[in-house]
Amino acid sequence: MFPRKSMLAVLGALMPFAALAADLYIGMLSVHEGGLRLTRCSMGKPVYQLLSPEGQPLTAWPGVSPAALEGKALTSARVLGEFAERNGKPALLVQGMDAIRSGESCHLDDWLDGQVKAEAEPR
């Protein structure tokens, strides 16, 4: 096995690079103040401003209709991005986006709302 001090030295040397790694974020897309946002599919539903790799707000992405998002259309996506902060709020430097699906939500409360509406409709 590796000696503890050697292992800690290697991990310490690698830590700055670990902070630069991209991760996958799955959530719902929306538009706020003209820029794209991602509301992550997790219990806390954190909201991230989507930024270009240069740090500029994303206003469009191929396959995403900003007009539909402004109309509150459900659109889910998978974003490959690097966490950042902008004005003290969470943001993602987007490297890629795929699995864009309109009419689908990944949030449990949206699914439950759909079930309640379905039960309320006459059969």
C-alpha positions, 0 to 999 in steps of 0.5 A, a space after each residue: 500500500 502507499 504510505 499515507 504522506 505520499 498519498 496525501 502529497 499526490 492528492 494535494 497536488 491533484 486537487 487544483 485540477 479536480 476543481 476544473 473538471 466538468 460534470 453532468 447536470 440533468 434538469 429543466 431548462 427555462 429562460 430568465 432575464 433573457 438567459 438560459 437557466 437549468 433547474 437541476 433534478 434534485 431535492 433542492 432544485 438548485 438553479 444554475 445560470 448557463 454560461 458560454 465557456 467564455 463566461 457570457 450568458 447563454 441566450 440560445 442553444 441548438 435544439 432549444 426554443 427560447 420562445 417555447 421556454 418563455 411560454 413555460 414549456 417543459 424542456 429537460 436536458 443534460 448539460 456538461 458543464 463546469 461549476 462557477 459563480 456569477 454575482 454570488 449565484 451558481 452558474 455552469 460554464 457549458 461545454 455541451 448539451 444533449 438529451 433535450 426533450 420537450 414536454 418532459 419533466 424530471 421533477 417528481 412534483 410535476 409528475 404528481 401534478 400530472 397524476 392529479 390532473 389525470 384523475 380529475 378528468 372524466 373517463 
